[in-house]
């Protein structure tokens, strides 16, 4: 038998003729379409899943880093001059300058923090106050450039800035007055009396993170020192770095710059367990969706087995004409591979379009279901985003094509080893 050039033109021509629908081979045609549709949907589902998981993580991390410290520098408990145990940072400006001098640090701002009860008329809500200087507040991306904002942030020195969720719960707007009540107030001979102070709301922000918008109050730094009895001190220093993903590499330098008794709390410490859970979930989801792609690819075997059975006479004739086993195997490999390639391409197109227009699709689902599919009070962020990354698309394409090519080899090998005498015996 004469050998032929692998994947020559006539092999492609025969494979294409076999794949074309014919009335007599309707069963084969149906199985081919089922295989094509299955791979398309499986690849699209894999791409959509990867895009949603990537978008969720990006949005979750962005809301953390946009309004919170990348590293919080605070002090161990020590005995003050009065003999009381305290964690108040003294000399915070000098410490902030030393921290800012660490390579990779782009911001170091002293803060005063405290828990209060916020009251407006008959409405009450728990809140967390951040005492911060106006210049430092202007460097918080999610506060200065939030999802939504009402009021004038330039008037921050005249009042307070609060989250939109807290404003909604209290029923206040810009220009209204909010009373802040702290149980750790003025110390008298009869004990400690609560401190109650009223402040004008000058700015309402939506940072895009439910817990921040629901509880956060920003107060001018000096006013917070007076309100929380932090005369001459701060509770912590808020540090931001150039690359938050590698913040642990700066821990040694930050501890040294912070001085004795310094402690660190990074954003990964606060959200690390959740991010690790996301990584595990991403791996599990990829494995599960890969199984779905494998199941869809297995349909190719069914279609090719039926095709080999129906084309037994053709195979016998081709073999007697001198076609080699390798050529027959390549013909049927092309048949299965074409289904896999076309299904993958259609799946990439469908999955990419779904990911690009995910917001509109989710809005339609919300409208059709008559309620909110995404609950921000549970998940922390207001929307379920999708981020289409080309590396995820490449992973999906590589997986689909690899599985499609592998499952095609078995029926193609069976066709190649078909005995031409047996194939033509009853013809």
C-alpha positions as CSV (number, residue, x, y, z in Angstrom):
1,X,0.0,0.0,0.0
2,X,1.2,3.5,-0.8
3,X,1.7,5.9,2.1
4,X,0.3,9.3,1.8
5,X,1.2,12.7,3.2
6,X,-0.5,13.0,6.7
7,X,-3.6,15.1,6.7
8,X,-3.5,15.6,2.9
9,X,-6.3,17.3,1.0
10,X,-8.2,14.2,0.0
11,X,-8.3,13.1,3.7
12,X,-10.0,16.3,4.6
13,X,-12.3,16.0,1.6
14,X,-13.5,12.5,2.7
15,X,-13.9,13.6,6.4
16,X,-16.0,16.6,5.3
17,X,-18.2,14.5,3.1
18,X,-18.8,12.1,6.0
19,X,-19.8,14.9,8.3
20,X,-22.3,16.4,5.9
21,X,-25.8,15.5,6.7
22,X,-27.5,13.0,4.5
23,X,-31.0,11.6,4.7
24,X,-29.7,8.0,4.8
25,X,-27.3,8.8,7.6
26,X,-29.7,10.8,9.7
27,X,-28.7,9.1,12.9
28,X,-25.0,10.0,12.4
29,X,-26.0,13.6,11.6
30,X,-28.1,13.8,14.8
31,X,-25.3,12.5,17.0
32,X,-22.9,15.0,15.3
33,X,-25.2,17.9,16.1
34,X,-25.7,16.7,19.7
35,X,-21.9,16.4,20.2
36,X,-21.4,19.9,18.7
37,X,-24.1,21.4,20.9
38,X,-22.9,19.6,24.0
39,X,-19.3,20.9,23.6
40,X,-20.5,24.4,22.8
41,X,-22.6,24.6,26.0
42,X,-20.0,23.0,28.2
43,X,-17.2,25.3,27.0
44,X,-19.5,28.3,27.3
45,X,-20.5,27.3,30.9
46,X,-16.8,26.8,31.8
47,X,-15.9,30.3,30.5
48,X,-18.8,31.9,32.2
49,X,-18.0,30.3,35.5
50,X,-14.4,31.3,35.3
51,X,-15.3,34.9,34.4
52,X,-17.8,35.2,37.2
53,X,-15.4,33.8,39.8
54,X,-12.6,36.2,38.5
55,X,-15.0,39.2,38.6
56,X,-16.3,38.4,42.0
57,X,-12.7,38.1,43.5
58,X,-11.6,41.3,41.7
59,X,-14.6,43.3,42.9
60,X,-14.3,41.9,46.5
61,X,-10.6,42.7,46.7
62,X,-11.1,46.2,45.1
63,X,-13.8,47.1,47.6
64,X,-11.5,46.0,50.5
65,X,-8.4,47.9,49.2
66,X,-10.3,51.0,48.0
67,X,-11.6,52.0,51.5
68,X,-9.5,50.0,54.0
69,X,-5.9,49.9,55.0
70,X,-3.6,47.5,53.2
71,X,-1.7,47.2,56.5
72,X,-2.9,48.5,59.9
73,X,-0.1,49.4,62.3
74,X,-1.1,49.4,66.0
75,X,0.6,48.9,69.4
76,X,0.7,46.2,71.9
77,X,-0.9,47.0,75.3
78,X,1.4,48.9,77.6
79,X,1.2,50.7,80.9
80,X,0.6,54.4,80.6
81,X,2.0,57.1,82.9
82,X,-1.2,56.9,85.0
83,X,-0.8,53.2,85.4
84,X,-3.6,52.2,83.1
85,X,-3.2,49.7,80.3
86,X,-3.6,51.3,76.9
87,X,-2.9,50.8,73.2
88,X,-2.8,54.4,72.2
89,X,-0.1,55.3,69.7
90,X,2.0,58.3,70.8
91,X,4.3,60.1,68.4
92,X,2.1,58.9,65.6
93,X,3.2,61.6,63.1
94,X,6.9,60.5,63.4
95,X,5.9,56.9,63.1
96,X,3.8,57.6,60.0
97,X,6.8,59.4,58.4
98,X,9.1,56.4,59.2
99,X,6.5,54.0,57.7
100,X,6.1,56.2,54.6
101,X,9.9,56.0,54.1
102,X,9.7,52.2,53.7
103,X,10.1,51.3,50.0
104,X,6.8,50.3,48.5
105,X,4.6,52.3,51.0
106,X,2.6,55.0,49.3
107,X,0.5,56.2,52.2
108,X,0.6,56.3,56.0
109,X,-2.3,58.0,57.9
110,X,-3.0,58.1,61.6
111,X,-6.5,57.1,62.7
112,X,-8.7,57.3,65.7
113,X,-11.4,54.5,65.8
114,X,-14.3,53.8,68.0
115,X,-17.7,52.2,68.2
116,X,-20.8,54.5,68.7
117,X,-24.5,54.5,68.5
118,X,-25.8,56.9,65.8
119,X,-29.2,58.5,66.3
120,X,-31.4,60.7,64.1
121,X,-34.8,61.5,65.4
122,X,-36.3,58.1,66.4
123,X,-33.9,56.0,64.4
124,X,-30.8,54.3,65.8
125,X,-28.0,52.3,64.3
126,X,-24.6,51.0,65.3
127,X,-21.6,52.7,63.6
128,X,-17.9,52.7,63.5
129,X,-16.1,56.1,63.5
130,X,-12.9,56.7,61.7
131,X,-11.1,59.9,62.8
132,X,-9.0,61.0,59.9
133,X,-7.4,64.1,58.5
134,X,-9.1,65.6,55.4
135,X,-5.9,65.3,53.4
136,X,-5.7,61.6,54.2
137,X,-9.4,61.0,53.4
138,X,-8.8,62.4,49.9
139,X,-6.4,59.5,49.2
140,X,-9.1,56.8,49.7
141,X,-10.3,55.9,46.2
142,X,-13.6,54.4,47.2
143,X,-14.5,57.4,49.3
144,X,-13.3,60.2,47.0
145,X,-14.5,58.5,43.8
146,X,-17.3,56.2,45.1
147,X,-20.0,54.4,43.2
148,X,-22.4,57.2,44.2
149,X,-22.0,60.3,46.4
150,X,-24.1,63.1,47.7
151,X,-22.7,66.3,49.3
152,X,-19.4,68.1,49.2
153,X,-16.4,66.2,50.5
154,X,-14.4,69.5,50.6
155,X,-16.6,70.4,53.6
156,X,-15.4,67.4,55.6
157,X,-13.7,69.6,58.2
158,X,-17.1,71.1,59.1
159,X,-19.0,67.8,59.8
160,X,-18.9,64.1,59.1
161,X,-19.1,61.8,56.1
162,X,-21.3,58.6,56.4
163,X,-22.0,55.6,54.3
164,X,-25.2,55.5,52.2
165,X,-26.5,52.4,54.0
166,X,-26.2,54.1,57.4
167,X,-27.8,57.3,56.0
168,X,-30.7,55.3,54.7
169,X,-31.2,53.4,58.0
170,X,-31.2,56.7,59.9
171,X,-33.3,58.5,57.3
172,X,-30.9,61.4,57.0
173,X,-29.5,63.3,54.1
174,X,-26.8,66.0,53.5
175,X,-27.4,68.9,55.9
176,X,-29.2,66.8,58.5
177,X,-27.8,66.4,62.0
178,X,-26.7,63.0,63.5
179,X,-26.1,62.4,67.2
180,X,-23.2,60.1,68.0
181,X,-23.4,58.4,71.4
182,X,-20.3,56.8,73.0
183,X,-20.5,54.8,76.2
184,X,-16.9,55.7,77.0
185,X,-17.5,59.4,77.6
186,X,-16.7,61.9,80.3
187,X,-15.2,60.4,83.5
188,X,-16.7,62.0,86.6
189,X,-16.6,61.2,90.4
190,X,-19.8,59.2,89.9
191,X,-18.4,57.1,87.0
192,X,-18.2,57.4,83.3
193,X,-21.1,59.1,81.6
194,X,-21.9,58.6,77.9
195,X,-20.8,61.2,75.5
196,X,-23.4,62.6,73.1
197,X,-22.3,65.0,70.3
198,X,-24.2,66.2,67.3
199,X,-22.6,66.6,63.8
200,X,-23.8,67.8,60.5
201,X,-23.8,65.3,57.6
202,X,-21.8,66.9,54.8
203,X,-21.1,63.9,52.6
204,X,-22.8,60.6,51.9
205,X,-20.8,58.0,50.0
206,X,-21.4,54.5,48.5
207,X,-18.2,52.7,48.6
208,X,-19.6,49.6,46.9
209,X,-19.2,47.3,49.9
210,X,-22.2,46.7,52.1
211,X,-20.6,46.5,55.5
212,X,-18.7,49.8,54.9
213,X,-21.7,51.7,53.6
214,X,-23.8,50.3,56.4
215,X,-21.5,51.2,59.4
216,X,-18.8,53.7,58.3
217,X,-18.6,57.2,59.7
218,X,-15.6,59.5,58.9
219,X,-14.9,62.3,61.4
220,X,-12.1,65.0,61.4
221,X,-9.1,63.6,63.2
222,X,-8.8,66.3,65.9
223,X,-12.5,66.1,66.7
224,X,-12.2,62.3,67.0
225,X,-9.3,62.7,69.4
226,X,-11.5,64.9,71.7
227,X,-14.6,62.7,71.3
228,X,-12.8,59.4,72.2
229,X,-10.4,60.9,74.8
230,X,-7.3,60.3,72.6
231,X,-5.6,63.5,73.6
232,X,-2.3,63.6,71.8
233,X,-2.6,60.0,70.5
234,X,-4.1,57.8,67.8
235,X,-5.4,54.2,67.7
236,X,-3.6,53.0,64.6
237,X,-1.8,54.1,61.4
238,X,-3.4,53.1,58.1
239,X,-0.7,52.1,55.6
240,X,-1.2,51.5,51.8
241,X,1.4,49.9,49.6
242,X,2.0,49.8,45.8
243,X,1.4,46.1,45.5
244,X,-1.2,44.8,48.0
245,X,-0.9,41.2,46.8
246,X,2.7,41.0,48.1
247,X,2.2,43.0,51.3
248,X,3.7,40.2,53.5
249,X,7.1,41.0,52.0
250,X,7.1,44.4,53.7
251,X,6.2,43.1,57.1
252,X,9.8,43.1,58.5
253,X,10.5,46.6,57.3
254,X,7.2,48.0,58.6
255,X,7.7,46.4,62.0
256,X,11.1,48.0,62.2
257,X,9.8,51.4,61.1
258,X,6.9,51.2,63.5
259,X,9.2,51.0,66.5
260,X,8.9,49.0,69.8
261,X,5.6,47.2,70.6
262,X,4.4,47.5,67.0
263,X,1.9,45.0,65.6
264,X,0.7,44.6,62.1
265,X,-2.7,43.5,60.7
266,X,-2.8,43.2,56.9
267,X,-5.8,43.0,54.6
268,X,-5.0,39.4,53.9
269,X,-5.3,38.7,57.7
270,X,-8.8,40.1,57.7
271,X,-9.9,38.6,54.4
272,X,-7.4,35.8,53.9
273,X,-9.7,33.0,55.0
274,X,-12.4,34.1,52.6
275,X,-9.9,34.5,49.7
276,X,-8.5,31.0,50.4
277,X,-12.0,29.7,50.4
278,X,-12.5,31.4,47.0
279,X,-9.4,29.8,45.6
280,X,-10.5,26.3,46.7
281,X,-13.9,26.9,45.3
282,X,-12.4,28.1,42.0
283,X,-10.4,24.9,41.8
284,X,-13.4,22.7,42.6
285,X,-15.6,24.6,40.1
286,X,-13.0,24.2,37.4
287,X,-12.8,20.4,38.0
288,X,-16.5,20.0,38.0
289,X,-16.9,22.0,34.8
290,X,-14.0,20.0,33.2
291,X,-16.0,16.9,33.9
292,X,-18.9,18.5,32.1
293,X,-16.7,19.2,29.1
294,X,-15.5,15.6,29.2
295,X,-19.0,14.3,29.2
296,X,-19.9,16.5,26.2
297,X,-16.7,15.3,24.4
298,X,-17.7,11.7,25.0
299,X,-20.6,12.2,22.7
300,X,-18.1,12.4,19.9
301,X,-17.3,8.7,20.5
302,X,-21.0,7.8,20.0
303,X,-21.2,9.7,16.8
304,X,-17.9,8.3,15.4
305,X,-18.8,4.7,16.3
306,X,-22.1,5.1,14.4
307,X,-20.2,6.8,11.5
308,X,-17.7,3.9,11.4
309,X,-20.5,1.4,11.4
310,X,-22.4,3.1,8.6
311,X,-19.3,3.7,6.5
312,X,-17.9,0.1,6.9
313,X,-18.4,-0.6,3.1
314,X,-16.6,2.7,2.2
315,X,-13.7,1.9,4.5
316,X,-13.4,-1.6,2.8
317,X,-13.3,0.0,-0.6
318,X,-10.8,2.6,0.4
319,X,-8.5,0.0,1.9
320,X,-8.7,-2.2,-1.2
321,X,-7.8,0.8,-3.3
322,X,-4.6,1.2,-1.3
323,X,-5.5,3.6,1.5
324,X,-3.3,2.9,4.6
325,X,-4.6,2.3,8.1
326,X,-3.0,5.7,9.1
327,X,-4.9,7.5,6.4
328,X,-8.2,5.9,7.5
329,X,-7.5,6.7,11.1
330,X,-6.7,10.4,10.1
331,X,-10.0,10.6,8.2
332,X,-12.1,9.7,11.2
333,X,-9.8,11.7,13.5
334,X,-10.5,14.7,11.4
335,X,-14.3,14.0,11.7
336,X,-14.2,14.0,15.5
337,X,-11.6,16.8,15.8
338,X,-13.7,19.1,13.6
339,X,-16.7,18.6,15.9
340,X,-14.5,19.4,18.9
341,X,-12.9,22.5,17.2
342,X,-16.2,23.9,16.0
343,X,-18.0,23.2,19.3
344,X,-15.1,24.9,21.1
345,X,-15.2,28.0,18.9
346,X,-19.0,28.3,19.3
347,X,-18.6,27.8,23.0
348,X,-15.9,30.5,23.3
349,X,-18.2,33.0,21.3
350,X,-21.2,32.2,23.4
351,X,-19.4,32.2,26.8
352,X,-17.5,35.5,25.9
353,X,-20.8,37.2,24.9
354,X,-22.5,36.1,28.1
355,X,-19.6,37.3,30.2
356,X,-19.4,40.7,28.4
357,X,-23.2,41.3,28.8
358,X,-23.5,39.7,32.2
359,X,-24.8,42.8,33.9
360,X,-27.7,43.1,31.5
361,X,-28.4,39.4,31.7
362,X,-28.5,39.5,35.5
363,X,-30.7,42.5,35.4
364,X,-33.1,40.7,33.2
365,X,-33.1,37.7,35.5
366,X,-33.8,40.0,38.4
367,X,-36.7,41.5,36.6
368,X,-38.1,38.2,35.5
369,X,-37.9,36.7,38.9
370,X,-39.4,39.7,40.6
371,X,-36.7,40.1,43.2
372,X,-33.0,40.5,43.9
373,X,-31.0,37.4,42.9
374,X,-27.9,38.9,44.5
375,X,-28.2,39.9,48.2
376,X,-25.4,42.4,49.1
377,X,-26.1,42.0,52.9
378,X,-24.9,38.3,52.6
379,X,-22.1,38.6,49.9
380,X,-20.8,42.1,50.9
381,X,-20.7,43.6,47.4
382,X,-23.7,45.1,45.5
383,X,-23.3,43.3,42.2
384,X,-22.1,40.0,40.7
385,X,-19.5,41.1,38.1
386,X,-17.9,39.0,35.4
387,X,-14.3,39.6,34.3
388,X,-13.4,37.9,31.0
389,X,-9.7,37.0,31.2
390,X,-7.9,35.6,28.1
391,X,-5.9,33.2,30.2
392,X,-9.2,31.6,31.4
393,X,-10.5,31.4,27.8
394,X,-7.2,29.8,26.8
395,X,-7.6,27.2,29.7
396,X,-11.1,26.4,28.5
397,X,-10.0,26.1,24.8
398,X,-7.0,23.9,25.7
399,X,-9.1,21.6,27.9
400,X,-11.9,21.2,25.3
401,X,-9.6,20.6,22.4
402,X,-7.4,18.2,24.4
403,X,-10.3,16.1,25.5
404,X,-12.0,16.2,22.1
405,X,-8.8,14.9,20.4
406,X,-8.2,12.2,22.9
407,X,-11.7,10.7,22.8
408,X,-11.6,10.8,19.0
409,X,-8.5,8.4,18.9
410,X,-10.4,5.3,20.0
411,X,-13.1,5.1,17.3
412,X,-10.7,6.4,14.7
413,X,-8.3,3.6,15.6
414,X,-11.2,1.1,15.4
415,X,-12.0,2.3,11.9
416,X,-8.4,2.0,10.8
417,X,-8.1,-1.6,12.0
418,X,-11.3,-2.7,10.2
419,X,-10.7,-5.7,8.0
420,X,-11.6,-4.8,4.4
421,X,-12.5,-8.4,3.6
422,X,-15.0,-8.5,6.5
423,X,-16.4,-5.1,5.6
424,X,-17.1,-6.2,2.0
425,X,-18.1,-9.8,2.6
426,X,-21.9,-9.2,2.5
427,X,-21.8,-6.4,0.0
